[in-house]
Amino acid sequence: MRDATNIIDTPLASVITSISLDHTAILGDTYEKIAFEKCGIIKPNGITVAYGDQKDGVIEVIKKTVSERNNKLYIADENADVIKSDLYGSEFVIDEISLKIPFIGKHQVKNALTAFCTIKALCECGMDISQKAIKEGFETVFFPARLEILQKNPVVMLDGSHNPDGVKALANALKENMPDKRKIGIVGMLADKDVRTALSEIVPLFEEIITVSPHNPRAMSAEELAEIISQYDIPVSAEDDYETAYKKALSKADRNDAVIIFGSLYLSGDMRKIIKNL
């Protein structure tokens, strides 16, 4: 794999996060093939940290590469005691340290555990990272367009999920954190993604959906996307303009409802600017 990470001879740590089926035309059409490509960041005589809850076969690929390149492997498979989780963040305990992150969803806690495992690995190698610095780092981390709450009453959530695994994580977060809210969706996706599988995970959660077309040459048209969603027998309409779509969604949402925008990072970036400027 050729990318910017490979200009580094041996990094402090090579971190492999959750492997999902994405960019399959470039990286491969199975989890194992994609894992093999991602292992391109692993350099000789280093440290590798891997997200623990991987699909079958992924950890085996990572272990093989780690062995071939003489790395020490840390797998972030510890369980955290989740104390609190709501729309505005999660609090959990790991190694008797209480940590808070401004993200929702079980997958975000697992991501945090991967980061924590990396910190532990670096400390074992001699780095001095205080518990105070760890707590502050977790509490102040910022990740736009990942289950990002942009407004309350009604809730407006922006998420860049664009493949089946990402959309499933979003769907699970909605079920766990706002099961009783009416949800209006704004969706835009690229045509080269597994659109039908991704939508099957989440469309049934919505009362109504408005489709748009991401500003990208690979985008699926709003009309084609609406046609696919219409098979779920819920109200769906296509809009050409992002701001029009957003205002339309808000007009259909009461104070206690939610507007959920997802499907593409290209959509998320542009939509975020519009919402922030209104």
Wavefront OBJ file of the C-alpha trace (Angstrom):
o trace
v 0.000 0.000 0.000
v 1.391 3.392 -0.991
v 0.390 6.245 1.254
v 1.815 9.012 3.428
v 2.328 6.714 6.419
v 4.980 4.840 4.514
v 7.434 7.727 4.435
v 8.120 6.868 8.111
v 10.833 4.258 8.613
v 9.574 2.889 11.937
v 6.827 4.823 13.751
v 6.416 4.941 17.516
v 3.417 2.651 16.990
v 1.448 1.356 14.022
v -2.256 1.382 14.886
v -4.790 -0.618 12.904
v -8.363 0.317 13.692
v -11.582 -1.506 12.774
v -11.380 -3.055 9.302
v -14.497 -2.593 7.169
v -15.430 -3.279 3.548
v -14.650 0.033 1.897
v -12.657 1.134 -1.159
v -12.918 -2.495 -2.251
v -11.881 -1.743 -5.842
v -8.486 -0.625 -4.505
v -7.957 -2.529 -1.269
v -9.710 -5.831 -2.002
v -13.127 -7.407 -1.630
v -12.665 -9.322 1.630
v -11.797 -8.283 5.185
v -8.594 -10.315 4.992
v -7.425 -8.608 1.778
v -8.141 -5.165 3.180
v -6.353 -6.085 6.418
v -3.312 -7.156 4.385
v -3.212 -3.752 2.667
v -3.673 -1.901 5.957
v -0.738 -3.869 7.366
v 1.445 -1.921 4.941
v 1.950 0.595 7.768
v 3.698 -2.028 9.930
v 7.462 -1.490 9.751
v 10.310 -3.739 10.955
v 11.165 -3.877 14.661
v 8.294 -1.709 15.843
v 5.100 -1.811 17.854
v 1.656 -2.607 16.449
v -1.654 -1.932 18.169
v -4.854 -3.485 16.788
v -8.531 -2.759 17.456
v -9.782 -5.858 19.205
v -13.271 -6.527 17.867
v -12.341 -7.359 14.283
v -14.102 -9.500 11.689
v -13.073 -13.149 11.399
v -9.650 -13.565 9.827
v -8.420 -9.994 10.360
v -6.420 -10.555 13.547
v -4.757 -13.581 11.966
v -3.556 -11.428 9.048
v -2.236 -8.804 11.460
v -0.465 -11.412 13.592
v 1.231 -12.898 10.509
v 2.541 -9.513 9.381
v 3.649 -8.598 12.907
v 5.594 -11.846 13.145
v 7.238 -11.354 9.739
v 8.304 -7.802 10.633
v 9.420 -8.530 14.185
v 6.876 -6.286 15.887
v 5.419 -6.497 19.372
v 1.628 -6.777 19.098
v -0.921 -5.239 21.455
v -4.591 -6.116 20.890
v -7.122 -3.726 22.418
v -9.506 -6.448 23.543
v -10.005 -5.359 27.159
v -13.513 -4.684 28.380
v -14.368 -1.286 29.805
v -16.919 -0.702 32.520
v -19.256 1.820 30.886
v -20.683 4.071 33.599
v -22.731 6.404 31.455
v -23.621 6.857 27.811
v -26.029 9.364 26.331
v -26.363 11.680 23.337
v -23.540 13.866 24.542
v -20.835 11.392 25.426
v -19.663 8.268 27.194
v -17.924 7.658 30.489
v -16.105 4.423 31.248
v -13.444 2.908 33.513
v -10.383 1.048 32.267
v -7.431 0.013 34.458
v -9.082 1.879 37.357
v -8.952 5.146 35.395
v -12.249 6.932 34.743
v -12.321 8.427 31.245
v -14.867 10.544 29.371
v -15.205 10.959 25.626
v -17.586 13.370 23.846
v -18.836 10.598 21.545
v -21.729 8.166 21.652
v -21.913 4.570 20.506
v -20.270 1.377 21.716
v -17.914 1.477 18.727
v -16.544 4.818 19.937
v -15.751 3.308 23.333
v -13.891 0.526 21.502
v -12.013 3.155 19.488
v -11.106 4.880 22.753
v -9.846 1.580 24.172
v -7.608 1.212 21.122
v -6.172 4.677 21.791
v -5.714 3.795 25.473
v -3.963 0.552 24.540
v -1.603 2.559 22.316
v -0.797 4.911 25.189
v -0.029 1.946 27.460
v 2.254 0.463 24.805
v 4.151 3.733 24.447
v 4.506 4.052 28.214
v 5.984 0.549 28.359
v 8.576 1.763 25.869
v 9.610 4.619 28.108
v 7.336 7.504 27.209
v 6.023 9.524 30.150
v 2.300 10.215 29.654
v 0.532 11.337 32.810
v -2.935 10.220 33.845
v -3.956 13.906 33.822
v -2.856 14.254 30.193
v -4.714 11.083 29.241
v -7.939 12.288 30.872
v -7.708 15.734 29.250
v -6.921 14.247 25.866
v -9.928 11.952 25.914
v -12.309 14.632 27.207
v -11.316 17.270 24.637
v -10.933 15.129 21.505
v -12.928 16.448 18.551
v -14.098 14.399 15.559
v -16.505 16.294 13.290
v -19.194 14.392 11.388
v -18.970 11.322 13.611
v -22.237 11.158 15.519
v -21.791 14.901 15.942
v -24.607 16.787 17.647
v -25.016 20.192 15.980
v -28.280 21.262 17.610
v -30.706 20.352 20.376
v -34.529 20.509 20.356
v -34.801 19.037 17.803
v -31.574 17.082 17.860
v -29.566 17.504 14.662
v -26.933 14.784 14.231
v -24.315 14.627 11.488
v -22.517 11.382 10.716
v -20.176 10.575 7.848
v -21.029 6.856 7.781
v -20.947 5.664 4.179
v -20.446 1.885 4.172
v -22.450 -0.960 5.738
v -20.306 -1.217 8.881
v -20.389 2.538 9.491
v -24.117 2.805 8.903
v -24.720 -0.185 11.182
v -22.758 1.590 13.937
v -24.899 4.698 13.417
v -28.087 2.616 13.498
v -27.020 0.963 16.760
v -26.229 4.352 18.300
v -29.683 5.653 17.325
v -31.393 2.597 18.801
v -29.455 2.893 22.053
v -29.604 6.656 22.556
v -32.844 7.871 20.983
v -35.173 4.886 20.631
v -38.339 6.925 21.186
v -37.578 9.954 19.021
v -39.170 10.432 15.610
v -36.323 10.579 13.134
v -36.190 12.514 9.859
v -33.258 11.531 7.658
v -31.220 13.415 5.084
v -29.200 10.910 3.060
v -26.691 11.202 0.232
v -24.394 8.395 -0.942
v -21.781 7.617 -3.573
v -22.836 5.191 -6.275
v -19.745 2.996 -5.853
v -20.610 2.127 -2.240
v -22.713 -0.861 -1.165
v -25.751 1.402 -0.929
v -28.489 -1.204 -0.615
v -26.785 -3.136 2.185
v -25.985 0.054 4.079
v -29.553 1.337 3.814
v -31.023 -1.960 4.969
v -29.394 -1.391 8.361
v -30.978 1.974 9.039
v -33.889 3.054 6.825
v -36.519 1.237 8.968
v -35.615 3.546 11.887
v -36.880 6.674 10.097
v -40.299 8.258 9.798
v -39.317 10.046 6.595
v -36.203 10.535 4.466
v -35.022 13.313 2.164
v -32.343 12.363 -0.357
v -29.650 14.592 -1.836
v -26.677 14.023 -4.130
v -23.187 14.496 -2.639
v -20.980 16.987 -4.462
v -18.759 14.377 -6.048
v -18.558 12.888 -9.580
v -19.177 9.414 -8.107
v -22.389 10.474 -6.378
v -25.651 8.589 -6.737
v -28.399 10.942 -7.844
v -30.936 12.003 -5.249
v -33.684 10.561 -7.451
v -32.055 7.124 -7.767
v -31.418 6.997 -4.033
v -35.025 7.967 -3.339
v -36.191 5.171 -5.632
v -34.205 2.612 -3.617
v -35.532 3.938 -0.305
v -39.121 3.951 -1.587
v -39.035 0.150 -1.418
v -39.211 0.462 2.381
v -42.667 2.008 2.232
v -41.810 5.208 4.078
v -42.225 8.774 2.781
v -39.184 9.810 0.733
v -38.433 12.806 -1.460
v -35.424 14.064 -3.443
v -33.971 17.562 -3.210
v -31.302 19.189 -5.355
v -30.205 21.779 -2.801
v -28.673 20.963 0.600
v -30.057 23.979 2.406
v -33.531 23.317 1.046
v -33.290 19.695 2.215
v -32.177 20.748 5.680
v -34.907 23.357 6.126
v -37.474 20.862 4.863
v -36.313 18.281 7.418
v -36.463 20.826 10.237
v -40.001 21.816 9.236
v -41.077 18.207 9.717
v -39.404 17.789 13.114
v -40.908 18.781 16.464
v -38.797 19.818 19.464
v -38.505 16.253 20.697
v -37.643 14.745 17.307
v -34.299 14.259 15.556
v -32.850 15.110 12.141
v -30.115 12.652 11.159
v -27.788 13.479 8.235
v -25.577 10.666 6.926
v -24.305 8.702 3.941
v -21.126 10.420 2.750
v -18.276 12.497 4.124
v -18.627 14.700 1.040
v -22.189 15.435 2.111
v -21.201 15.908 5.746
v -18.574 18.550 5.115
v -20.836 20.754 3.014
v -23.900 20.236 5.169
v -21.971 21.088 8.321
v -21.012 24.483 6.914
v -24.637 25.219 5.992
v -25.973 24.300 9.429
v -23.287 26.272 11.247
v -24.024 29.376 9.147
v -27.819 29.338 9.494
l 1 2 3 4 5 6 7 8 9 10 11 12 13 14 15 16 17 18 19 20 21 22 23 24 25 26 27 28 29 30 31 32 33 34 35 36 37 38 39 40 41 42 43 44 45 46 47 48 49 50 51 52 53 54 55 56 57 58 59 60 61 62 63 64 65 66 67 68 69 70 71 72 73 74 75 76 77 78 79 80 81 82 83 84 85 86 87 88 89 90 91 92 93 94 95 96 97 98 99 100 101 102 103 104 105 106 107 108 109 110 111 112 113 114 115 116 117 118 119 120 121 122 123 124 125 126 127 128 129 130 131 132 133 134 135 136 137 138 139 140 141 142 143 144 145 146 147 148 149 150 151 152 153 154 155 156 157 158 159 160 161 162 163 164 165 166 167 168 169 170 171 172 173 174 175 176 177 178 179 180 181 182 183 184 185 186 187 188 189 190 191 192 193 194 195 196 197 198 199 200 201 202 203 204 205 206 207 208 209 210 211 212 213 214 215 216 217 218 219 220 221 222 223 224 225 226 227 228 229 230 231 232 233 234 235 236 237 238 239 240 241 242 243 244 245 246 247 248 249 250 251 252 253 254 255 256 257 258 259 260 261 262 263 264 265 266 267 268 269 270 271 272 273 274 275 276 277 278
